[in-house]
């Protein structure tokens, strides 16, 4: 699938097209002066050429005990050949050799490189590459070494956001092949996981069309290699580059063996690579339907909290349900703080935490492949922290507090993907949450608060008198000892869901309640007190999923499964996806009842927790 040429003014925002700072200046093709690039030093073998002070290189200060004792179970692959791909006419193009040079300098200077297993790089073969690309595409790249400067310039001008030189094919082959070499070492057991510091990047390149600085689909080729040669049946590709990986999506859109998840700037289709292909409506096709998830941000300055919110609400539940045998991270650090193209605010700590969380979904078999990223410090520090996470370095938690814009993007993505994944069942009720909230505001006197399972309950029953609350609790308790699984009729106005009389999480997730509880406590994250829940493990307070989901995020992050609603005093277990009513909960429920109504609830004999 090719990309129609467009005028400069019509190109989506987010990628410089040709010549860096000189993109809009006319070039006199008859009098081109090719810029001589300095010979790139061997990063791995020659410390002195990197101008790294010996005292810094000899220091162990930045290496933690965890990293020192990692036993070289994390691999690293890099080759200087990849720096031979550079722009002929400017040194200011954002996709330049210094991206990988600076990264390798930092890894060596921080002594992290000495803790890694060095993987031998290689070239990708014709057979390996054409598992994803057409033979014509390969032949086109193979023609570049013989072209004159005039022809190379014309190639760049006739394509979407690429430049080429006589070494582009060599660099692209080495980048894709080096990722294959690392994949081999991971799947053969030589290392547990690893990182590929490679360029040019690959996730924009389509089957027959180079674009967006990309010439071969590095990660897609590696996925096919793993499935073909190692019989890997389930691969997760998580793409955190600020630009959507249209090439990767295209190559697996009809394939249920590869789950592709991308978080990127969408800007309503206006950000590079542009169009509806980046939208959350693109969920896959045929057997691949449901295996493509796009979370598209609208606007700049998305933060760690936005990314963590997406992780806890969508990415982690789906990843754990999918149970990947191998995870590839298309690691574009242009979503990072200070990147000139992405203009977002993700920190290196967030990259490390995302890597660590994904590491837990696949027994540690995670491979990081460098994609974009054009602030040299952001790329280097982001890759360093991500590699440390691969090695098992503990990562600090980050509160999943999204902006309003990010929350809307997450909800929209959930609306389109939730029906395909059992772990997202709670989003099925809330897929029209925005519309429902608007309706409730318009018809406030007739509205019904929504319980945690989506069952409507009249406002009168939740903000009731003591007698109504007593009736509700006693009838729920009595029904819990029966085998009746159907909804129980409470009155002509409402139904209540029969709670489970016991669950396996009661023993480990319920702690004694403090002496007093607040009747209407605000969420500790957003301060909203519309519908607050107490965590029954730590007694922190957060809002429900019909407000901003902060209790759900807390439960996922901390592993605290049982929570108590201060609206209707019901207890919910995230582990069982069910309401629970058991005598173990009576202490907390009575204290909550005292907080709301001034006296304890009626005590009803319940089935005891099995020993």
C-alpha positions in Angstrom: 0.0 0.0 0.0 1.6 3.2 -1.1 1.1 6.7 0.2 -0.2 9.4 -2.1 2.2 12.3 -2.6 0.9 15.5 -1.0 2.0 19.1 -1.0 4.3 20.2 1.8 1.5 22.2 3.4 -0.8 19.1 3.5 1.7 16.8 5.2 0.7 15.7 8.7 2.5 17.4 11.5 5.2 15.6 13.4 7.9 14.5 11.0 10.5 16.7 9.3 10.4 15.8 5.6 13.8 16.1 4.2 16.5 18.4 5.3 16.2 19.2 8.9 16.4 23.0 9.5 16.6 23.5 5.8 13.5 21.6 4.7 11.9 24.5 2.9 15.0 25.9 1.3 15.5 25.1 -2.5 18.5 23.0 -3.3 20.6 23.7 -6.4 20.9 20.1 -7.7 23.5 21.1 -10.2 25.9 22.4 -7.5 25.3 20.1 -4.6 28.0 20.0 -1.9 27.9 16.7 -0.2 28.6 17.2 3.5 31.5 15.1 4.8 30.6 13.3 8.0 33.3 12.5 10.4 34.4 8.9 10.7 32.3 7.3 13.5 34.3 5.7 16.3 33.7 2.2 17.4 31.6 2.7 20.4 32.1 -0.7 22.0 35.8 -1.2 21.4 37.4 2.3 21.6 36.8 4.2 24.8 39.3 7.0 24.1 37.7 8.0 20.9 34.4 8.6 22.7 36.1 11.3 24.8 34.8 9.7 28.0 36.8 10.6 31.1 38.6 7.6 32.5 37.4 8.3 36.0 33.8 8.2 34.8 34.4 5.0 32.9 36.0 3.3 35.8 33.4 4.4 38.3 30.9 1.9 39.8 28.8 4.6 41.3 25.8 4.2 39.0 25.7 0.4 39.0 23.3 -1.1 41.5 23.8 -4.5 43.1 20.9 -5.9 41.1 22.6 -4.9 37.8 26.0 -6.1 38.9 24.6 -9.6 39.7 22.4 -9.9 36.7 24.7 -12.5 35.2 24.6 -11.0 31.7 21.1 -12.3 31.1 20.2 -9.1 29.1 21.6 -8.8 25.6 22.7 -5.7 23.7 23.2 -5.4 20.0 24.8 -2.5 18.0 27.0 -2.0 15.0 28.8 1.1 13.7 27.7 0.2 10.1 24.3 1.7 11.1 25.9 5.1 11.4 26.8 5.2 7.7 23.3 6.1 6.8 23.2 9.9 7.0 21.9 12.8 5.1 24.1 13.9 2.3 23.3 17.6 2.4 22.8 18.6 6.1 23.9 17.5 9.5 20.8 18.8 11.2 18.3 16.2 10.1 16.6 14.8 13.3 17.2 11.1 12.3 21.0 11.3 12.4 23.8 8.9 13.5 24.3 10.7 16.9 21.1 9.1 18.1 22.7 5.8 18.6 26.2 7.1 19.2 25.1 9.2 22.2 23.1 6.2 23.5 26.1 3.8 23.4 28.3 6.5 24.9 26.0 6.7 27.9 25.7 3.0 28.3 29.5 2.6 28.4 30.1 5.7 30.6 27.6 4.5 33.2 29.2 1.0 33.2 25.9 -0.6 32.3 27.4 -1.9 29.0 29.8 -4.1 31.0 26.9 -5.9 32.6 25.3 -6.8 29.3 25.8 -9.8 27.0 27.1 -8.4 23.6 25.1 -10.0 20.7 27.0 -10.4 17.4 25.2 -8.2 14.8 24.4 -9.5 11.3 22.6 -8.6 8.1 19.0 -9.6 7.3 18.7 -11.9 4.3 16.5 -11.6 1.3 14.3 -14.5 2.5 13.9 -13.0 6.0 13.1 -9.6 4.7 10.6 -10.7 2.1 8.5 -12.4 4.7 7.2 -8.9 5.3 8.3 -6.9 2.2 7.8 -7.4 -1.5 10.8 -8.5 -3.6 10.5 -5.2 -5.6 10.9 -3.3 -2.3 14.1 -5.2 -1.6 15.4 -4.7 -5.1 14.7 -0.9 -4.9 16.8 -0.7 -1.7 19.5 -2.8 -3.3 19.8 -0.3 -6.1 20.7 2.6 -3.8 24.5 1.9 -3.5 25.0 2.4 -7.2 23.1 5.7 -7.5 24.7 9.1 -8.0 23.9 12.0 -5.7 21.4 13.4 -8.1 19.5 10.2 -8.1 19.7 9.8 -4.4 18.3 13.3 -3.9 15.4 12.5 -6.3 14.5 9.3 -4.4 14.2 11.3 -1.2 12.1 13.9 -2.8 9.7 11.4 -4.4 9.0 9.6 -1.1 7.3 10.5 2.2 9.9 11.8 4.7 13.0 9.8 3.9 16.6 10.6 2.8 19.0 8.1 1.3 22.7 7.7 0.5 24.8 4.9 -0.9 25.1 3.2 2.5 21.4 3.3 3.4 20.8 -0.3 2.3 23.8 -1.6 4.3 22.6 0.2 7.4 19.0 -1.0 7.0 20.1 -4.6 6.5 22.3 -4.4 9.5 19.6 -2.9 11.7 17.0 -5.5 10.8 19.5 -8.4 11.0 20.9 -7.2 14.3 17.4 -7.4 15.8 17.1 -10.9 14.4 20.4 -11.9 16.1 19.1 -10.6 19.4 15.8 -12.4 18.9 17.8 -15.6 18.2 19.7 -15.3 21.4 16.6 -14.7 23.5 14.6 -17.5 22.0 17.5 -20.0 22.2 18.0 -19.2 25.8 21.4 -17.5 25.6 19.9 -14.4 27.2 16.5 -13.7 28.8 15.8 -10.4 27.1 17.7 -7.5 25.4 17.8 -4.2 23.6 18.7 -3.4 20.0 20.3 0.0 19.6 19.6 0.2 15.9 18.8 2.6 13.1 17.3 3.4 10.7 14.0 2.8 12.4 11.4 0.6 10.9 7.8 0.9 12.1 6.6 3.2 9.4 7.9 1.1 6.5 5.2 -0.7 4.7 5.4 -3.8 2.6 6.4 -2.0 -0.6 7.0 1.6 0.5 9.7 3.3 2.6 8.5 6.3 4.6 8.9 8.2 7.9 12.7 7.6 8.1 12.1 3.8 7.8 13.3 1.4 5.1 12.7 -2.1 6.5 10.2 -3.2 9.1 12.7 -4.3 11.8 10.2 -5.5 14.4 7.7 -7.1 11.9 10.6 -9.1 10.3 11.7 -10.2 13.8 8.1 -11.3 14.6 7.9 -13.4 11.4 11.3 -14.9 12.2 10.3 -15.9 15.7 7.0 -17.5 14.5 8.6 -19.3 11.6 11.9 -20.5 13.2 10.9 -20.9 16.9 7.2 -21.7 16.6 6.2 -18.7 18.8 2.5 -18.5 18.7 1.7 -15.3 20.5 3.7 -12.0 20.2 2.8 -8.7 21.7 4.2 -5.6 19.9 3.9 -2.5 22.1 4.8 0.7 20.3 5.3 3.8 22.5 6.8 5.9 19.7 4.9 9.2 19.5 4.1 8.3 15.8 1.8 5.5 14.9 3.5 2.4 13.5 1.4 2.2 10.3 3.8 -0.3 8.8 3.7 -2.7 11.7 -0.1 -2.4 11.9 -0.4 -3.1 8.1 1.7 -6.3 8.3 -0.3 -7.9 11.1 -3.8 -6.4 10.6 -5.2 -9.8 9.6 -3.1 -11.9 12.0 -4.2 -13.1 15.5 -0.7 -14.3 16.4 0.5 -10.7 16.8 -1.2 -8.3 19.1 -0.2 -4.8 18.1 -0.8 -2.0 20.6 0.2 1.6 19.9 0.1 4.8 22.0 0.7 7.8 19.8 -0.3 11.3 19.0 -3.4 11.2 16.7 -4.5 14.9 16.7 -7.7 13.8 15.0 -5.7 12.3 12.1 -3.5 15.3 11.6 -0.3 14.0 13.2 2.2 11.9 11.2 1.7 9.5 9.4 -1.8 10.9 9.3 -5.3 9.7 8.5 -7.8 7.3 10.0 -5.4 4.4 10.0 -4.2 5.7 13.4 -7.6 5.8 14.9 -9.0 3.6 17.7 -11.6 2.2 15.2 -8.8 0.2 13.6 -9.1 -3.0 15.6 -8.0 -5.6 13.0 -9.6 -7.6 10.3 -10.6 -11.2 9.7 -8.9 -13.5 12.2 -6.9 -10.4 13.4 -10.0 -8.6 14.5 -9.5 -7.5 18.1 -5.7 -7.8 17.9 -5.0 -4.2 17.0 -5.3 -1.4 19.6 -4.7 2.2 18.9 -4.7 4.7 21.7 -4.5 8.1 20.0 -3.7 11.3 22.0 -5.1 14.6 20.8 -2.6 17.4 21.5 0.8 17.8 23.0 2.4 17.4 26.5 1.0 14.0 27.4 2.6 12.9 30.7 3.6 9.8 32.7 0.2 9.9 34.3 -1.5 9.7 30.9 0.6 6.7 29.9 0.1 4.9 33.2 -3.6 5.4 33.0 -3.7 3.8 29.5 -1.5 1.0 30.9 -3.7 0.1 33.8 -7.0 0.6 32.0 -6.3 -1.2 28.8 -2.8 -2.4 28.0 -2.0 -4.6 31.1 -5.4 -6.3 31.2 -5.2 -7.2 27.5 -1.6 -8.2 27.7 -2.1 -10.6 30.7 -5.2 -12.1 29.0 -3.3 -12.5 25.7 -0.4 -14.2 27.5 2.4 -13.4 25.0 5.3 -15.7 24.7 7.5 -12.8 23.5 7.1 -9.0 23.7 8.7 -6.5 21.3 8.8 -2.9 22.4 9.0 -0.5 19.4 10.8 2.1 21.6 10.5 5.5 20.0 11.7 8.0 22.6 10.1 10.9 20.7 7.3 10.7 23.2 9.8 11.8 25.8 10.3 15.1 27.5 12.1 17.6 25.3 11.7 15.9 22.0 11.3 18.5 19.2 8.9 16.4 17.1 6.8 14.7 19.7 6.4 17.6 22.2 5.2 15.3 25.0 6.5 15.0 28.5 7.2 11.3 29.2 10.2 10.7 31.5 12.8 8.0 31.4 11.3 6.7 34.7 8.0 6.0 32.9 9.8 4.2 30.1 11.5 2.0 32.7 8.2 1.3 34.5 6.4 0.4 31.2 9.2 -2.0 30.4 9.1 -3.5 33.9 5.3 -4.0 33.7 5.5 -5.7 30.3 8.4 -7.9 31.6 5.9 -9.4 34.0 3.5 -10.5 31.2 5.9 -12.9 29.4 8.3 -14.3 31.9 10.8 -11.6 31.1 11.1 -12.3 27.4 11.1 -8.6 26.2 13.1 -7.2 23.3 13.5 -3.5 22.9 14.1 -2.1 19.4 14.9 1.5 19.0 12.5 3.4 16.7 12.3 7.2 16.8 13.5 9.9 19.3 15.3 13.1 18.3 16.5 14.6 21.5 19.8 12.9 22.1 19.7 13.0 25.9 16.1 11.8 26.0 16.9 8.8 23.8 20.0 7.9 25.7 18.5 8.2 29.1 15.3 6.5 28.1 17.1 3.5 26.6 19.4 3.2 29.7 16.5 3.2 32.1 14.6 0.7 30.0 17.5 -1.7 29.8 17.9 -1.4 33.6 14.3 -2.4 33.9 14.9 -5.5 31.7 17.7 -6.4 34.1 15.4 -6.4 37.0 16.1 -3.0 38.5 13.2 -1.9 40.7 11.1 0.9 39.2 9.3 3.5 41.2 5.5 3.5 40.8 3.8 6.4 38.9 0.3 7.4 39.7 -2.1 6.8 36.8 -3.6 10.3 36.7 -4.7 11.2 33.2 -5.6 14.6 31.8 -9.1 15.1 30.6 -8.0 14.7 27.0 -6.1 11.5 27.7 -9.0 10.0 29.6 -11.3 10.7 26.6 -8.8 9.0 24.3 -8.6 6.0 26.6 -12.3 5.7 26.8 -12.7 5.9 23.1 -10.1 3.2 22.6 -11.9 1.1 25.2 -15.2 1.5 23.4 -13.8 -0.1 20.3 -11.7 -2.8 21.7 -13.5 -4.0 24.9 -15.9 -6.5 23.2 -12.9 -8.6 22.1 -11.3 -9.1 25.6 -12.9 -10.6 28.6 -10.6 -8.6 30.9 -12.2 -5.4 29.7 -15.8 -6.5 30.5 -16.2 -3.5 32.8 -15.6 -1.1 29.9 -18.5 -2.7 28.0 -21.0 -1.1 30.5 -19.1 2.2 30.4 -18.4 2.5 26.6 -21.0 5.2 26.4 -20.1 6.7 29.8 -19.6 10.2 28.3 -23.1 10.2 26.8 -24.6 8.8 29.9 -23.0 11.5 32.1 -24.4 14.1 29.8 -27.9 12.6 30.0 -27.7 12.4 33.8 -26.8 16.1 34.0 -29.8 17.0 31.9 -32.2 14.8 33.8 -30.7 14.9 37.2 -34.0 14.5 39.0 -34.7 11.2 37.1 -31.1 9.9 37.1 -30.0 6.7 38.7 -26.4 6.2 40.1 -24.6 3.3 38.5 -23.2 0.6 40.7 -19.9 -1.1 40.1 -21.4 -3.8 37.9 -23.5 -1.5 35.8 -26.8 -2.2 37.6 -28.8 1.0 38.1 -30.0 1.8 41.7 -32.4 4.7 42.6 -30.8 7.7 44.3 -33.3 7.2 47.1 -31.9 3.8 47.9 -28.3 5.1 48.1 -29.0 8.3 50.0 -31.7 6.6 52.1 -32.8 6.8 55.7 -31.5 4.4 58.2 -34.5 2.1 57.7 -34.0 1.8 54.0 -30.3 1.1 54.4 -31.1 -1.5 57.0 -33.6 -3.2 54.7 -31.1 -3.3 51.9 -28.3 -4.8 53.9 -30.5 -7.4 55.7 -32.1 -8.6 52.5 -28.7 -8.8 50.7 -27.3 -10.7 53.6 -30.2 -13.2 53.8 -30.1 -13.8 50.0 -26.4 -14.5 50.1 -26.8 -17.8 52.0 -29.1 -19.2 49.3 -28.1 -20.7 46.0 -30.3 -18.2 44.1 -28.2 -16.7 41.3 -30.9 -14.5 39.8 -31.4 -10.8 40.7 -33.6 -10.4 43.8 -36.6 -8.2 43.8 -36.2 -5.6 46.5 -39.1 -3.3 45.6 -41.0 -2.1 42.6 -38.3 0.4 41.9 -35.0 -1.5 42.0 -33.2 -4.8 41.7 -30.1 -5.8 43.7 -27.4 -8.3 42.5 -27.0 -11.2 44.9 -23.5 -11.0 46.4 -21.2 -14.0 46.8 -21.1 -15.3 50.4 -17.4 -15.9 50.2 -14.3 -15.4 48.0 -10.8 -16.7 48.1 -9.3 -13.2 48.5 -11.0 -12.3 51.8 -8.2 -13.8 53.9 -5.3 -11.8 52.4 -7.0 -8.6 51.2 -9.2 -7.4 54.2 -7.6 -5.6 57.1 -9.2 -4.2 60.2 -10.8 -0.8 59.5 -9.7 2.3 61.3 -11.9 3.4 64.2 -13.7 6.0 62.1 -14.4 6.3 58.5 -15.6 9.4 56.6 -19.2 9.4 55.3 -18.3 11.0 52.0 -14.5 11.0 51.6 -12.9 12.6 48.5 -10.8 10.6 46.1 -7.1 11.0 47.1 -6.2 11.5 43.5 -8.8 13.8 41.9 -10.7 15.0 45.1 -14.0 14.0 43.6 -16.5 12.7 46.2 -19.3 11.7 43.9 -18.8 8.0 44.3 -15.8 7.0 46.6 -14.5 3.6 47.6 -12.3 2.5 50.5 -9.6 0.0 49.8 -10.2 -2.7 52.4 -6.5 -3.5 52.5 -4.9 -0.1 53.1 -8.1 2.1 53.5 -7.0 4.6 51.0 -9.9 6.3 49.2 -10.4 6.6 45.4 -13.2 7.2 43.0 -15.1 4.6 41.1 -14.7 3.7 37.4 -17.7 5.8 36.5 -15.8 8.9 37.8 -12.1 8.6 36.9 -11.4 4.9 37.7 -8.7 5.8 40.3 -9.7 2.9 42.6 -9.4 0.5 39.7 -6.0 1.9 38.9 -5.0 1.6 42.6 -6.2 -2.0 42.7 -4.2 -3.0 39.7 -1.0 -1.2 40.8 -1.0 -2.3 44.4 -2.7 -5.7 44.0 -5.4 -4.8 46.5 -8.5 -6.6 45.4 -11.4 -5.8 47.8 -13.0 -2.4 48.1 -16.0 -0.9 49.9 -18.4 1.7 48.4 -19.4 4.6 50.6 -22.4 5.1 48.3 -24.3 1.8 49.0 -21.9 0.1 51.4 -21.4 -2.8 49.0 -18.0 -4.7 48.8 -16.5 -5.5 45.4 -13.7 -8.0 44.6 -11.6 -7.2 41.5 -10.2 -10.7 41.6 -13.6 -12.4 41.4 -15.4 -9.6 39.5 -18.2 -9.9 42.0 -19.9 -8.3 45.0 -19.0 -10.0 48.2 -20.9 -10.1 51.6 -19.3 -12.1 54.3 -18.9 -11.7 58.1 -15.2 -10.8 57.5 -16.5 -7.6 56.0 -19.0 -6.6 58.8 -16.4 -4.6 60.8 -15.7 -2.3 57.9 -19.4 -2.2 56.8 -20.6 -1.3 60.3 -18.0 1.5 60.7 -19.1 2.8 57.3 -22.7 2.6 58.3 -22.0 4.5 61.5 -20.2 7.2 59.5 -23.2 7.6 57.1 -26.1 7.1 59.5 -24.8 7.4 63.1 -25.4 3.8 64.2 -24.3 0.3 63.1 -26.2 -1.8 60.6 -28.2 -4.9 61.7 -25.9 -7.8 62.2 -26.9 -10.8 60.2 -25.4 -14.3 60.6 -23.4 -15.2 57.5 -21.6 -18.2 56.2 -18.1 -18.3 57.8 -14.9 -18.1 55.8 -13.7 -21.7 55.2 -10.5 -22.5 57.1 
